[in-house]
Amino acid sequence: MGASQSSEEVAAPDAASHDYVPTEEDINRLRSLFFSAIDIPAELIEIILDMAEYWPSVRSERFLDVAVKSARREGSPYPTAEWCYLVSPRVPSHAKFVKAITIQTESCDQGWGGEPEHRGTYNGSWTWFEAAIIRSDDDSIPWWVSGVERSLPVDLYREGLDRSAAERDAALSCEVRLPDLDRSRWHVTSNLTAVKTYKENVVHWTAEDLKDIDDDIPPGHRHARGIYGREADFVNLMQSGDRVALLVMTKFPMWTNNIRQASITVHYSI
């Protein structure tokens, strides 16, 4: 059978458990305090805010158990799965720059399989997550976005079969591509291989991230699970009006990506 999802809702934690996130009003009050009471130059105030990562943000989160399983698909030699679990709100139109992206997941794989030497590590995992930048106006929103925002995660392949080729192509054209690689999906994280215990993973990408691509990854497989090592490019490509999509991925028979909760936070400057 193909990908499946349970209907069991996961209880959301108390909102007070989240770290404090400043509002736009907080930012403006602090700017005024620095400028009027301490007489700090405006350009230095912005440096202080950036060093403290004191930025407003937009956030989305979902608490829902979904089991995404690899399934046969036309045109692919291997069973795969590709679901969208969550989409962030749009970056506000008045945002100057996107400063950082924080993506949190709680998930695990099927609990068995893989190479023996990879079990219990992130190596050799074929259940993972990718992120894409969605850029569209209100008249050209990808066919699956409203469903993910308003109700449930979407199986992009199976539900896409009911859509025309033009609709599927239009949706793909809304994903912002990294020009030198001509790819639009970034690797977020993988599950531990053959571990059936849910684990939280948090990634925080900033506009200044400088990470080398892992030389241990063979060139032919370097981007088989999304773009590695170019997180700053993801942040710097984002503009006002953009959204971030979190994609749940699997490949090869019997691999299952079990996700129970995720959040996306987009931090920006004003």
Secondary structure by P-SEA (a helix, b strand, c coil): ccbbbbcccccccccccccccccaaaaaaaaaaaaccccccaaaaaaaaaaaccccccccccbbbbbbbbbbbccccccbbbbbcccccccccccccccbbbbbbbcccccccccccccccccccccbbbbbbbbbcccccccaaaaaacccccccccccccccaaaaaaaaaaccccccccccbbbcccccccccbbbbbbbbbccccccccccccccccccccccccaaaaaaaaccccbbbbbbbbcccccbbbbbccbbbbbbbcc
